[in-house]
Amino acid sequence: MSDARIGVQIQPQHKTYAEIRRLAAELEELGVDVLFNWDHFFPLSGDADGLHFECWTMLAAWAEATERVEFGALVTCNSYRNPDLLADMARTVDHISARGGEGRLILGIGSGWFARDYDEYGYEFGTAGGRLDALDRDLPRIKERWSRLNPAPTRDIPVLVGGGGERKTLRIVAEQADIWHGFGDAETIAHKHSVLDEWCAKVGRDPSTIERSAGVSPTPGRMAETVSDYAASAQSLYDVGTRLFTTGLDGPSPDLGPVRDLLGWRDSLPA
């Protein structure tokens, strides 16, 4: 099997939980490697007050309902929970997901951006820079709490940091993350990889220890004409070093054609 992995973000909006659960089971059966949701309190598209569910209670349910896939949020908002509490939540979900061995949780995390979440749930929005500073401060606190919990996590829980900021975010990735997730075409992602590699050199980190992840879509600026556009996009990202490829699914009965195409592309790669 190749080193490419396919992730799918089940957007937790505009569908019932029963529909979400069925979709997660179907995606695991198809052979997806990672399932993601997101950490918001309201829909990000469509009816702004439409159906929507909370992130971490859903992840705990996925931990129990799935058998093989890794899973997590793309991404948790660092602002919404005390970092020690978040560490304990992640450790607990990690144990729930274990099947006689290691757990399967990925702690995807970012600094937050959706103002409505903050306003309606009473969190201080602050500034983008301040939220990034908080993420930088809180990640070591999360890891330190993991070292003190009894029982400890079943494994070193992988930390995925999302975001493309070159001055702060990619430095945080170089210092503290196991996976970096970004968006853009192959040229954009290749540039971000080079910046991340520079930060790794500055902080003394082997850049090969950071998995590179990216969102996959058809050619930027247009809709897919065929599902094969997704595989072509993934191949271009693979060629510049991306190894985890994620696409999103919205609506109660989304088309799984792009996912199947990405899985076929993954399985066609040389081992």
C-alpha positions in Angstrom: 0.0 0.0 0.0 1.2 3.5 -0.8 1.9 6.2 1.9 -1.1 8.3 0.7 -4.1 8.4 3.0 -7.6 9.6 2.2 -9.6 11.7 4.8 -13.3 12.8 4.5 -14.8 15.6 6.5 -18.4 14.9 7.3 -19.7 18.4 7.7 -22.1 18.2 10.7 -24.7 20.5 9.3 -28.0 20.1 7.4 -28.4 16.4 8.3 -29.7 14.4 11.2 -27.3 12.5 13.5 -28.7 9.2 12.1 -27.7 10.4 8.6 -24.2 11.3 9.9 -23.8 7.9 11.6 -24.8 6.0 8.5 -22.4 8.1 6.4 -19.5 7.5 8.8 -20.2 3.7 8.7 -20.4 3.7 4.9 -17.1 5.7 4.5 -15.3 3.3 6.9 -16.6 0.4 4.8 -15.4 2.0 1.6 -11.9 2.1 3.0 -11.4 5.8 4.0 -8.4 6.3 6.3 -9.5 9.2 8.4 -12.9 10.7 9.2 -13.2 14.4 10.3 -16.0 16.7 11.4 -15.5 20.3 12.4 -15.8 22.4 15.6 -18.5 25.0 15.1 -21.9 25.6 16.7 -23.7 26.8 13.6 -23.7 25.9 9.9 -21.0 27.5 7.8 -23.0 27.4 4.6 -26.7 27.2 3.5 -29.3 28.0 6.2 -27.3 29.8 8.9 -29.8 28.4 11.5 -30.1 24.9 10.0 -29.4 21.5 11.6 -26.0 21.4 13.3 -24.3 19.2 15.9 -21.5 19.7 18.4 -18.0 18.4 17.6 -16.6 16.4 20.6 -19.7 14.6 21.7 -19.9 13.4 18.1 -16.3 12.3 18.2 -16.9 10.2 21.3 -19.8 8.5 19.5 -17.6 7.9 16.4 -15.0 6.3 18.7 -17.5 3.7 19.8 -19.3 3.2 16.5 -16.2 2.8 14.2 -13.6 0.0 14.3 -10.7 1.0 12.0 -10.6 4.6 10.9 -8.6 7.3 12.6 -10.8 10.3 13.3 -10.8 13.9 14.7 -11.9 17.4 14.2 -10.7 19.5 11.2 -10.2 21.4 13.4 -11.0 21.9 17.1 -11.1 25.6 18.1 -8.6 26.1 20.8 -10.7 29.0 22.2 -13.7 27.0 23.1 -12.4 24.7 25.9 -9.9 24.9 28.8 -6.8 23.2 27.4 -6.5 20.8 30.4 -10.2 19.8 29.9 -9.6 19.4 26.1 -6.6 17.1 26.9 -8.7 15.0 29.2 -11.5 14.8 26.6 -9.1 13.7 23.9 -7.5 11.1 26.2 -10.9 9.7 27.0 -12.0 9.5 23.3 -8.7 7.9 22.5 -9.4 5.1 25.0 -13.0 4.7 23.8 -11.7 4.2 20.2 -9.1 1.5 21.2 -9.9 -2.0 20.1 -7.4 -4.0 22.2 -4.6 -1.8 21.2 -3.9 1.9 20.4 -6.6 4.5 20.0 -7.4 6.2 16.8 -8.0 9.9 17.7 -6.2 12.7 15.9 -6.2 16.0 17.8 -6.9 18.5 15.0 -6.7 22.0 16.4 -6.5 25.6 15.2 -6.9 29.1 16.6 -10.5 29.7 15.6 -12.1 32.2 13.3 -15.9 32.0 13.2 -17.2 35.1 15.0 -20.8 33.9 15.4 -19.6 31.0 17.5 -17.8 33.4 19.9 -20.6 35.9 20.1 -23.4 33.4 20.7 -21.5 31.2 23.2 -19.9 34.0 25.1 -16.2 33.6 24.2 -13.9 36.5 23.7 -13.2 36.9 20.0 -10.1 39.1 20.4 -7.7 39.3 17.5 -6.3 36.7 15.0 -2.9 37.2 16.5 -4.1 36.8 20.0 -5.9 33.6 19.2 -2.7 32.2 17.6 -0.7 33.2 20.7 -3.2 31.3 22.8 -2.8 28.2 20.6 1.0 28.5 20.9 0.6 28.7 24.7 -2.0 26.0 25.2 -0.5 23.1 23.1 2.3 22.5 25.6 -0.3 22.6 28.4 -2.4 19.9 26.6 0.7 17.7 26.2 1.7 18.2 29.8 -1.7 17.2 31.0 -1.6 14.0 28.9 1.6 13.1 30.8 -0.2 13.4 34.1 -3.5 11.6 33.3 -4.2 8.2 34.7 -4.6 6.2 32.6 -2.4 7.9 30.1 -3.5 8.1 26.4 -3.0 4.8 24.6 -0.5 6.3 22.2 1.2 9.7 21.5 -2.0 11.3 20.2 -1.1 12.9 16.8 -1.6 16.7 16.8 -2.8 18.2 13.5 -2.6 22.0 13.2 -4.6 23.7 10.5 -3.7 27.0 8.9 -1.3 28.6 6.5 0.1 31.6 8.3 3.8 31.7 7.6 5.0 33.8 10.5 3.2 32.1 13.4 1.1 29.1 12.4 3.9 27.3 10.5 6.3 27.9 13.3 3.8 26.4 15.8 3.6 23.4 13.4 7.3 23.0 13.3 7.6 23.1 17.1 4.5 21.2 18.2 2.5 19.4 15.5 2.7 15.9 13.9 0.5 16.9 10.9 0.1 20.2 9.0 -3.1 20.8 7.1 -3.6 23.5 4.5 -5.6 24.5 1.5 -4.6 25.6 -2.0 -3.3 24.4 -5.3 -0.1 22.4 -5.7 2.0 25.6 -6.2 0.6 27.2 -3.0 1.0 24.0 -1.0 4.6 23.5 -2.2 5.4 27.1 -1.1 4.0 26.4 2.3 6.0 23.2 2.6 9.2 25.1 1.9 8.3 27.7 4.6 7.5 24.9 7.0 10.8 23.2 6.2 12.6 26.5 6.9 10.9 26.7 10.3 11.9 23.1 11.0 15.5 24.0 10.3 15.3 27.0 12.7 13.8 25.0 15.6 15.9 21.8 15.0 13.0 19.6 13.8 13.4 16.9 11.1 10.8 18.0 8.6 10.1 14.5 7.5 8.5 13.8 10.9 5.6 16.2 10.0 2.9 14.6 7.8 1.6 17.0 5.1 -2.2 17.2 4.6 -4.3 19.3 2.3 -7.9 19.7 1.2 -8.6 18.2 -2.2 -11.0 19.9 -4.7 -11.3 20.1 -8.4 -9.3 22.7 -10.3 -9.6 25.9 -8.2 -12.2 28.3 -9.6 -14.5 25.8 -11.2 -16.7 22.9 -10.3 -15.7 19.3 -11.1 -16.8 18.2 -14.6 -16.1 14.6 -13.6 -15.0 12.9 -10.3 -11.6 12.2 -11.9 -10.8 15.9 -11.4 -10.4 15.1 -7.6 -7.8 12.4 -8.4 -5.9 14.8 -10.7 -5.9 17.4 -7.9 -4.7 14.8 -5.4 -1.9 13.7 -7.7 -0.6 17.2 -8.1 -0.6 17.7 -4.4 1.1 14.3 -3.9 3.8 15.3 -6.3 4.8 18.2 -4.0 4.8 16.1 -0.8 1.2 15.9 0.5 0.3 12.5 1.9 -3.1 13.0 3.6 -5.9 14.2 1.2 -9.2 15.4 2.5 -12.5 16.2 0.9 -15.7 17.4 2.5 -19.2 16.0 2.3 -22.2 18.2 2.9 -26.0 17.5 2.9 -27.9 14.5 4.0 -27.2 12.3 1.0 -23.9 13.5 -0.5 -22.4 12.1 -3.7 -19.6 9.6 -2.8 -18.2 9.5 -6.3 -15.3 11.8 -5.5 -14.4 9.7 -2.4 -14.5 6.5 -4.5 -12.3 8.1 -7.1 -9.8 9.3 -4.5 -9.7 5.8 -3.0 -9.1 4.3 -6.4 -6.3 6.8 -7.0 -4.7 6.0 -3.6 -4.8 2.2 -4.3 -3.3 2.7 -7.8 -0.1 4.3 -6.4 3.0 2.2 -6.1 3.7 0.8 -2.7 
